[in-house]
C-alpha cells in the first residue's frame, strides 16, 4: 500500500458514509500483569450510539495515520506457519456467523497474551467491515459513470488501546449546593492514542492482497517484534530510521568522516530525484550498485564500485539487501537536517543545506549560512559585520 491507498481507507471512517458498512465490533478487555481476558463483547456497530461511533471512527483513523515505514508497515505473511494468523484472519473475513468470527479473533488475542504482561489494562477492538470504491476503468460503450461500477473491499481492522485511571476531580452539586468529590472507579479507554493495530488485507490500487497486512505502531520507528512475529506471523520489518542509518554509514565509510555541505546536499538531491521519478510507481529501492551511482553523480570522492560494495557488505551482510529511497532522503519541506554545534543546534530543510559553509575566520571556526536578505532576530534586523565594523571605525 502506498500513502494514497492508506488515505483512501482512512477517509472512509466518518458518519453517514454510504460506502462504508461496519458489520460487527468486538471488544476484548485484558487485565494487566496476569494477561488474562476479563471480558469480551460483540455487537453490531450500528447499535452503538452516534457519540460512541464517532469515538471509534477517530480511533480507527489514528490506527491508519502516520508515515509509511515509520508508523505504518506493509508486512508479508510468513509461509508454512503453524496456526497461521493469515489463515485465521482470512477465515474470520469469510465467517458468516458472529460466533465463528469472535472465535477467530479470540485466537489472535491468545497470541497477544503469549508475550510479556502489559503494565496497564488493555482493550483490543476488532471490526469486520466493508467499503466500496469506484472503479477507475469505465466502460465507454455502456457510458457508465465512475460511480456505476464499484469495488467491494471487505476487511478486518484491529486497534489496541491502553486504559487509564479516571481523573480525581472536585464537583459542585447545584441542587444540594455543596462541593463533592467525584468518585469514579471505571477505567478510561484511551482511544486517542492506539498503541498498535493492523488492517487485513492490504489494499493496493483497488485490489485486496491477502498475502500482506498493514501493521500500525503507536510510536514512530518503534516496532513491537512480538506483535509482528508471534501475533501476525509476518516477516521482519525495517524502519525508515534503520534504512537511513545504513545509508549514512555507507557514505561515511566511502567519503570519510568529513564531507562538505555541497556534496552532502548533492547526495540527497540525487536520491530525491530517484524518488520523484518513481513517484507513481512502487517505492523505489537502492542496492549497493545504485548507491554507488548516487555517490558518483553527487561528486563523492573515491566512490568506486569496489569501495561502495565493501562498505555495504561490512554493514549489511547481504549483498541483495535494498534500501527504500524514500527512507534515505530527508523529508522535503520539513526541517529534517540537524546541524549540531557547541553554541547552538540548527534545523533546516534539506534543499537549503547547500547554503551552509564551515569556514575559518580570524583563526576561529565559523558556521556560515548564505542568505538572500537581512536576517531578523526577535524583531531586530541584524547589521552585517562588515558594515558594523566600518561604522565603528568612522566613530
C-alpha positions as CSV (number, residue, x, y, z in Angstrom):
1,X,0.0,0.0,0.0
2,X,1.2,3.5,-0.8
3,X,0.1,6.7,1.1
4,X,-2.8,7.2,-1.3
5,X,-4.1,3.7,-0.7
6,X,-3.9,4.2,3.1
7,X,-5.5,7.7,2.9
8,X,-8.4,6.2,0.8
9,X,-9.2,3.6,3.6
10,X,-8.7,6.2,6.4
11,X,-11.2,8.7,4.9
12,X,-14.0,6.1,4.9
13,X,-14.3,6.3,8.7
14,X,-16.9,9.0,9.0
15,X,-20.6,9.2,9.9
16,X,-23.2,8.9,7.2
17,X,-20.8,7.3,4.7
18,X,-22.9,5.1,2.5
19,X,-19.8,3.5,1.0
20,X,-18.8,2.1,4.4
21,X,-20.5,-0.7,6.3
22,X,-19.2,-1.9,9.7
23,X,-20.9,-5.1,10.4
24,X,-19.5,-6.1,13.9
25,X,-17.4,-4.5,16.6
26,X,-15.7,-6.9,19.1
27,X,-14.1,-5.5,22.2
28,X,-11.8,-7.6,24.4
29,X,-10.7,-6.4,27.9
30,X,-7.3,-7.8,29.1
31,X,-6.1,-7.5,32.7
32,X,-2.6,-6.2,33.3
33,X,0.2,-8.4,34.8
34,X,-1.9,-11.5,34.6
35,X,-2.5,-11.2,30.8
36,X,-6.0,-12.7,31.2
37,X,-9.2,-11.9,29.3
38,X,-11.5,-10.3,31.8
39,X,-14.4,-9.7,29.4
40,X,-15.3,-9.6,25.8
41,X,-18.4,-8.3,23.9
42,X,-19.5,-8.3,20.3
43,X,-22.4,-6.3,18.8
44,X,-23.5,-4.7,15.5
45,X,-21.7,-1.4,15.1
46,X,-25.0,0.3,14.2
47,X,-26.3,-0.5,17.7
48,X,-23.8,1.9,19.2
49,X,-24.9,5.5,20.0
50,X,-23.7,8.1,17.5
51,X,-21.3,9.6,20.0
52,X,-19.7,6.2,20.6
53,X,-19.4,5.5,16.9
54,X,-17.6,8.9,16.4
55,X,-15.1,7.9,19.1
56,X,-14.3,4.7,17.3
57,X,-14.2,6.4,13.9
58,X,-11.4,8.7,15.2
59,X,-9.7,5.7,16.8
60,X,-9.6,3.8,13.6
61,X,-8.3,6.8,11.7
62,X,-5.5,7.0,14.3
63,X,-4.5,3.4,13.6
64,X,-4.1,4.4,9.9
65,X,-2.3,7.7,10.5
66,X,1.4,8.1,10.0
67,X,4.3,7.8,7.6
68,X,4.9,4.6,5.8
69,X,7.9,2.7,7.2
70,X,7.8,4.9,10.3
71,X,4.4,4.2,11.8
72,X,2.7,2.1,9.2
73,X,4.3,-1.0,7.7
74,X,3.0,-3.3,4.9
75,X,4.2,-6.8,6.1
76,X,4.3,-10.0,4.2
77,X,2.9,-13.1,6.0
78,X,5.4,-15.9,6.6
79,X,4.8,-19.2,4.8
80,X,4.3,-22.6,6.4
81,X,3.5,-21.3,9.9
82,X,1.6,-23.5,12.3
83,X,-1.7,-21.8,13.4
84,X,-1.1,-19.1,10.8
85,X,-2.7,-15.7,11.6
86,X,-3.1,-15.2,7.8
87,X,-5.4,-18.2,7.7
88,X,-7.2,-17.1,10.9
89,X,-7.8,-13.6,9.5
90,X,-9.0,-15.0,6.2
91,X,-11.4,-17.4,7.9
92,X,-12.7,-14.5,10.1
93,X,-13.2,-12.4,7.0
94,X,-15.3,-15.1,5.4
95,X,-17.2,-16.2,8.5
96,X,-21.0,-15.8,8.2
97,X,-21.8,-16.3,11.9
98,X,-20.9,-13.9,14.6
99,X,-19.7,-16.7,16.9
100,X,-17.3,-18.0,14.3
101,X,-15.9,-14.5,13.7
102,X,-15.5,-14.0,17.5
103,X,-13.7,-17.4,17.9
104,X,-11.2,-16.4,15.2
105,X,-10.5,-13.0,16.7
106,X,-10.0,-14.6,20.2
107,X,-7.4,-16.9,18.7
108,X,-5.4,-13.7,17.8
109,X,-5.9,-12.3,21.3
110,X,-4.5,-15.5,22.7
111,X,-1.4,-14.9,20.6
112,X,-1.1,-11.4,22.1
113,X,-1.3,-12.8,25.6
114,X,1.7,-15.1,24.9
115,X,4.1,-12.2,25.3
116,X,5.2,-10.2,28.3
117,X,2.3,-9.0,30.5
118,X,1.1,-5.4,29.9
119,X,1.7,-2.8,32.5
120,X,-1.8,-1.5,32.3
121,X,-5.2,-3.0,31.3
122,X,-5.6,-3.2,27.6
123,X,-8.7,-3.2,25.3
124,X,-8.4,-4.9,21.9
125,X,-11.0,-3.8,19.4
126,X,-11.8,-5.7,16.1
127,X,-14.2,-4.6,13.4
128,X,-15.4,-6.5,10.4
129,X,-16.3,-4.1,7.7
130,X,-16.5,-3.3,4.0
131,X,-16.2,-0.2,1.9
132,X,-17.0,0.3,-1.8
133,X,-14.8,2.2,-4.1
134,X,-15.5,3.5,-7.6
135,X,-13.7,1.7,-10.5
136,X,-11.1,3.5,-12.4
137,X,-12.0,1.7,-15.5
138,X,-15.1,2.9,-17.1
139,X,-17.0,1.3,-20.0
140,X,-17.3,3.9,-22.7
141,X,-19.8,1.7,-24.7
142,X,-22.1,1.5,-21.7
143,X,-21.4,5.1,-20.9
144,X,-21.1,4.3,-17.2
145,X,-20.2,7.0,-14.8
146,X,-17.3,6.4,-12.3
147,X,-19.8,5.7,-9.6
148,X,-21.8,3.0,-11.5
149,X,-19.1,0.3,-11.1
150,X,-17.8,-0.2,-7.6
151,X,-15.1,-2.4,-6.0
152,X,-16.1,-4.0,-2.7
153,X,-13.3,-4.3,-0.1
154,X,-14.1,-6.5,2.9
155,X,-11.6,-6.0,5.7
156,X,-10.8,-6.5,9.4
157,X,-9.2,-3.7,11.4
158,X,-7.7,-4.2,14.9
159,X,-6.9,-1.4,17.4
160,X,-5.1,-2.0,20.7
161,X,-5.6,0.7,23.3
162,X,-4.4,1.3,26.8
163,X,-6.7,2.2,29.7
164,X,-6.0,4.9,32.3
165,X,-7.4,5.7,35.8
166,X,-10.1,8.4,35.8
167,X,-9.2,11.8,36.9
168,X,-9.8,12.8,40.6
169,X,-12.0,15.9,40.5
170,X,-14.0,18.1,42.8
171,X,-17.6,18.8,41.7
172,X,-20.2,21.3,42.7
173,X,-23.8,20.0,43.2
174,X,-26.2,22.7,42.1
175,X,-29.2,21.0,43.7
176,X,-27.7,20.3,47.1
177,X,-25.4,23.4,46.9
178,X,-22.3,21.6,48.1
179,X,-18.9,20.5,46.9
180,X,-18.4,16.8,46.3
181,X,-15.5,14.6,45.5
182,X,-16.0,12.8,42.2
183,X,-15.7,9.1,42.9
184,X,-15.2,7.2,39.6
185,X,-13.6,3.8,39.6
186,X,-14.2,2.8,36.0
187,X,-11.0,2.9,33.9
188,X,-11.0,5.2,30.9
189,X,-10.1,3.6,27.5
190,X,-7.7,5.9,25.7
191,X,-9.0,5.8,22.1
192,X,-6.9,8.9,21.2
193,X,-3.6,7.0,21.1
194,X,-3.7,3.4,20.0
195,X,-0.5,1.5,20.8
196,X,-0.8,-0.9,18.0
197,X,-3.1,-2.3,15.3
198,X,-3.5,-3.7,11.8
199,X,-5.6,-3.8,8.7
200,X,-6.2,-7.0,6.8
201,X,-6.0,-7.5,3.9
202,X,-3.7,-4.8,2.5
203,X,-5.5,-2.9,-0.3
204,X,-3.5,-1.6,-3.2
205,X,-4.9,0.2,-6.2
206,X,-8.4,-1.3,-5.8
207,X,-7.1,-4.8,-5.2
208,X,-7.1,-6.8,-1.9
209,X,-3.9,-8.6,-1.1
210,X,-4.4,-11.3,1.4
211,X,-0.7,-12.1,1.5
212,X,0.1,-8.8,3.2
213,X,-1.2,-6.9,6.3
214,X,-0.8,-3.3,7.2
215,X,0.7,-3.1,10.7
216,X,0.5,0.1,12.8
217,X,2.7,1.0,15.7
218,X,1.9,3.7,18.3
219,X,5.4,5.3,18.2
220,X,7.4,6.1,15.1
221,X,10.2,3.7,14.3
222,X,9.4,1.6,17.4
223,X,8.4,-1.9,16.3
224,X,6.8,-4.5,18.6
225,X,8.6,-7.6,17.4
226,X,6.3,-9.9,19.4
227,X,3.3,-8.5,17.7
228,X,4.9,-8.7,14.2
229,X,6.4,-12.2,14.7
230,X,4.2,-14.0,17.1
231,X,0.8,-12.3,16.7
232,X,0.7,-11.6,12.9
233,X,3.3,-14.2,11.9
234,X,4.7,-11.7,9.5
235,X,8.2,-11.2,8.1
236,X,10.6,-8.8,9.8
237,X,10.1,-5.1,9.1
238,X,12.8,-2.5,8.6
239,X,12.1,1.1,9.7
240,X,12.9,4.2,7.7
241,X,15.2,5.2,10.5
242,X,17.2,2.0,10.2
243,X,17.5,2.3,6.4
244,X,18.7,5.9,6.7
245,X,21.3,4.9,9.3
246,X,22.7,2.2,6.9
247,X,22.9,4.7,4.1
248,X,24.7,7.3,6.2
249,X,27.2,4.7,7.5
250,X,28.0,3.6,3.9
251,X,28.5,7.2,2.9
252,X,30.9,7.7,5.9
253,X,32.9,4.7,5.0
254,X,33.3,5.7,1.4
255,X,33.7,9.5,1.8
256,X,35.3,9.6,5.2
257,X,34.1,11.2,8.4
258,X,34.4,14.7,6.8
259,X,32.3,15.9,3.9
260,X,31.5,19.4,2.6
261,X,27.9,20.5,2.7
262,X,27.5,21.0,-1.1
263,X,28.5,17.3,-1.7
264,X,26.1,16.1,1.0
265,X,23.3,18.3,-0.5
266,X,24.1,16.8,-3.9
267,X,23.7,13.3,-2.5
268,X,20.3,14.0,-1.0
269,X,19.2,15.8,-4.2
270,X,20.2,12.8,-6.2
271,X,18.3,10.3,-4.0
272,X,15.3,12.7,-4.1
273,X,15.4,12.6,-7.9
274,X,15.1,8.8,-7.8
275,X,12.1,9.1,-5.5
276,X,10.4,11.7,-7.7
277,X,11.0,9.7,-10.9
278,X,9.2,6.7,-9.4
279,X,6.5,8.7,-7.5
280,X,3.6,7.0,-9.3
281,X,5.2,3.5,-9.1
282,X,6.1,1.1,-6.4
283,X,8.5,2.6,-3.8
284,X,12.0,2.6,-5.5
285,X,14.8,0.8,-3.7
286,X,18.6,1.2,-3.8
287,X,21.1,-1.7,-3.8
288,X,24.8,-1.2,-3.4
289,X,25.2,-0.6,-7.1
290,X,22.5,2.1,-7.1
291,X,24.1,3.8,-4.0
292,X,27.5,3.8,-5.8
293,X,25.9,5.5,-8.8
294,X,24.3,8.1,-6.5
295,X,27.7,8.8,-4.9
296,X,29.4,9.1,-8.3
297,X,26.7,11.5,-9.6
298,X,26.9,13.6,-6.5
299,X,30.7,14.1,-6.7
300,X,31.7,11.9,-3.7
301,X,35.4,11.3,-4.0
302,X,36.7,7.7,-4.2
303,X,33.1,6.4,-4.9
304,X,34.4,3.5,-6.9
305,X,32.1,0.4,-7.1
306,X,34.5,-1.8,-5.2
307,X,34.8,0.5,-2.2
308,X,31.0,1.0,-2.1
309,X,30.4,-2.7,-2.2
310,X,32.9,-3.4,0.5
311,X,31.3,-0.7,2.7
312,X,27.9,-2.1,2.1
313,X,28.9,-5.6,2.9
314,X,30.6,-4.5,6.2
315,X,27.3,-3.1,7.4
316,X,24.7,-5.4,5.8
317,X,25.8,-9.0,5.5
318,X,23.5,-9.4,2.4
319,X,24.5,-8.0,-1.0
320,X,20.9,-8.4,-2.2
321,X,19.6,-6.1,0.5
322,X,17.9,-2.9,-0.8
323,X,17.2,0.3,1.0
324,X,14.0,2.2,0.3
325,X,15.0,5.5,-1.4
326,X,12.1,7.4,0.4
327,X,13.6,6.4,3.8
328,X,17.1,7.7,2.9
329,X,16.3,11.2,1.8
330,X,15.2,13.7,4.4
331,X,11.6,14.7,4.2
332,X,11.1,17.5,1.8
333,X,9.6,20.8,3.1
334,X,10.4,19.9,6.7
335,X,13.4,21.0,8.8
336,X,14.8,17.5,8.9
337,X,18.5,18.3,8.6
338,X,20.0,18.8,12.0
339,X,23.3,20.7,12.5
340,X,24.7,20.4,15.9
341,X,27.3,22.8,17.4
342,X,28.6,23.6,20.8
343,X,26.9,27.1,20.7
344,X,23.6,26.2,19.1
345,X,21.7,23.5,17.2
346,X,20.2,24.4,13.8
347,X,17.4,22.7,11.8
348,X,16.9,23.4,8.2
349,X,15.2,22.0,5.1
350,X,17.4,19.5,3.1
351,X,17.2,21.7,0.0
352,X,18.8,24.6,2.0
353,X,21.9,22.6,3.0
354,X,23.8,23.9,0.0
355,X,23.8,27.4,1.5
356,X,25.7,26.3,4.6
357,X,29.5,26.5,4.9
358,X,32.0,25.9,7.6
359,X,34.9,28.3,7.4
360,X,37.8,29.7,9.4
361,X,37.7,33.4,10.1
362,X,40.4,35.1,12.2
363,X,41.7,31.7,13.2
364,X,38.3,30.6,14.5
365,X,35.9,28.0,13.2
366,X,32.7,29.6,11.9
367,X,29.4,28.3,10.5
368,X,28.2,30.5,7.7
369,X,24.8,30.5,6.1
370,X,24.3,32.3,2.8
371,X,21.1,34.4,2.9
372,X,19.4,36.5,0.3
373,X,18.1,39.2,2.7
374,X,18.9,40.6,6.1
375,X,18.3,38.3,9.0
376,X,15.7,39.2,11.6
377,X,16.2,38.2,15.3
378,X,13.5,38.9,17.8
379,X,12.1,41.6,15.5
380,X,15.5,43.3,15.1
381,X,17.3,43.3,11.7
382,X,20.9,42.2,12.0
383,X,23.7,44.5,10.8
384,X,26.2,42.8,8.5
385,X,29.6,42.6,10.3
386,X,31.5,44.5,7.6
387,X,29.1,47.5,7.8
388,X,29.2,47.4,11.6
389,X,33.0,47.5,11.7
390,X,33.0,50.4,9.2
391,X,30.6,52.4,11.4
392,X,32.8,51.8,14.4
393,X,35.9,53.0,12.5
394,X,34.2,56.2,11.4
395,X,33.4,57.0,15.1
